Amino acid sequence: MDKKSFKSKQLSGGNNKKGMKSAGFIAILILFIMIGFAFAGQPGTKLKEVSFSDVIARANKGEVKQIVIKGNTLEVTPKDSDKPTEKSNKEAGSSIYEQGLTNRNVDVKVKEDSAGSGFWLNLISGIIPVIFISAVLFFVLRSAQGQGNQAMSFGKSKARLYGNEKDKITFKDIAGSDEAKIDLQEVVEFLKYPKKFESVGAKIPKGVLLVGPPGTGKTMLARAVAGEANAPFFSISGSEFVEMFVGVGASRVRDLFAKAKKNAPCIIFIDEIDAVGRKRGSGMGGGHDEREQTLNQILVEMDGFEQGTNVIVLAATNRADVLDSALQRPGRFDRKVNIDLPDRKDREAILKIHFDKKPLAKNVDLNALAGKSAGSSGADLGNIANEAAIIAARNNRKEIIADDVTAAFEKVAIGPERKSKIMSEHEKEMTAYHEAGHAIVGHVLPHSDMVHKVTIIPRGGTGGVTWFIPPEDKSYHSILEYKDILARMLGGRIAEEVVYGRDYVTTGAGNDLQKAAELARDMVVNQGMGTKLQDQVFQADEGMMMERMVHERHYSDETAKVIDDEVEALITEAARRAREVIRANRKKLDELKDRLLKKETVEAEEVLEVLEGSKLPADLKA
């Protein structure tokens, strides 16, 4: 689509919105005019209410110039006034002379009670609801036109179109993901030079599935493909297809693909496709729900692509395991591109992009930050850069210094400091022992990561933090590494037990116990690292809750009991190893506790200094 046509669509939408606002304003104006007209002519609304006996008494004394009688209502004009200022009510069935007026000099006029005001009042009271309802309906209809008939045409696609130079993104704008870029470069070639591939009998892929953790840049890569190919880009989320009305999702799919074919060559991007692409038959009621009808329509539309259509569907998900197998077969999503978390080199490149337009001090080492941020996504790194800028601005600095970057990194990784939280001296001591327990177990065990920092300042939802960072990126973990990680997770609770006694352990280890249980179960169920169930995996519990409810697990109750026993054995062994380490290094535990109470935060170098000379018990050596 050229720029001119792209802009014209935008302008037409703007005109509709202006018409919508004008229509609404006119309707409201008419309503207020009618209400004002109804009540404008009603007299007496500002007259002072007085008693009938007072009116008669003053009239007999000559203090009243005129009395106008309308039915049983009196409008009284005092002697020194030219218009009525008071009103009163007489008894029905007799004249005011019969009710006490004796002064015949008072100008008494009798007027029939006009039915005009009552008529108008009744008319308006009946017609106002009609006018109001009509105005509302008119407003809704105009709104529907201004929003692409969405209110009345539920089946229209909600896809956003990107195609102008302002929104254009290319591969140069994205750091890292080099392997993914190489795979997607072929898609660009398909779109730019389709004849080159058709001449040798190659079929252009209909769909490409982008798989990776959240925040790894799947959406950016999809837009970069469109930017590289200079093709229109229709973007929509999977959840936007589905509404409460039956058939809406399928209708929106048809509308989206029809628009794409008219703008070919182009790209359709469906973000979070797992919202509509989950395995069929997993829902309630036999699986014939709106989501599955939407999925079926996507499959039909992709099958209906003719040779030379030049429309490629890109879809992104972080849950490829729950997608229906029909989506991933050849002829639909022909290719699967994995987008992993960035490695150290890529993290440094991403950080440089995010800090490029920020005033960064010369002493900031982005390479060191990249080394510490293993496991962070591109979105996490962008958040670190933004938080660093916010911290610098908060402290009235014109540039971002190393302390700002460190504070931002820790805030994103483990949560903000909560220095305002008040703890008693006993709680501080208990927290110091708890965090020192984590640190000493992780330091002594040979397959654990290095201690980066220990603090008793509350952060996020925790009372303190012991932070371990691996010296390098790891793709795989051994059983020995996992067992050491389990032991250090329990190190805090075991330290409380050793110091205060079993009955005095606190709830501070609740999160540690939860993570330890999750890791132990993952070792047994997903990694085949059990003893009785060695080299076996049991992944039937994966998926959403509804899927687990409607599908039976693939193992027996007896096997489930063995799994529970295996998990319990791993936790028990980890607690025993942590206990032996802490008892063998009790003096070092006290020393680190004292240092934490004094400084609240102890960095890696100081932790190593305090724990120098700590020992691994003989029976724990490999």
Secondary structure by P-SEA (a helix, b strand, c coil): ccaaaaaaaaaaaaaaaaaaaaaaaaaaaaaaaaaaaaccccccccbbbbbaaaaaaaaaaccccbbbbcccbbbbbcccccccccccccccccccccccccccccbbbbbcccaaaaaaaaaaaaaaaaaaaaaaaaaaaaaaaaacccccccccccbbbbccccccccccccccaaaaaaaaaaaaaaaacaaaaaaaccccccbbbbbbcccccaaaaaaaaaaaacbbbbbbccccccccccaaaaaaaaaaaaaaaaaccbbbbbcccccccccccccccccccaaaaaaaaaaaaaaaccccccbbbbbbbcccccccccccccccccbbbbbccccaaaaaaaaaaaaccccccccccaaaaaaaaccccaaaaaaaaaaaaaaaaaaccccccaaaaaaaaaaaacccccccccccaaaaaaaaaaaaaaaaaaaacccccccccccccccccccccbbbbbccccccccaaaaaaaaaaaaaaaaaaaaacccccccccaaaaaaaaaaaaaaaccccccccccccbbbccccccaaaaaaccccccaaaaaaaaaaaaaaaaaaaaaaaaaaaacaaaaaaaaaaaaacccccaaaaaaaaccccccccccc
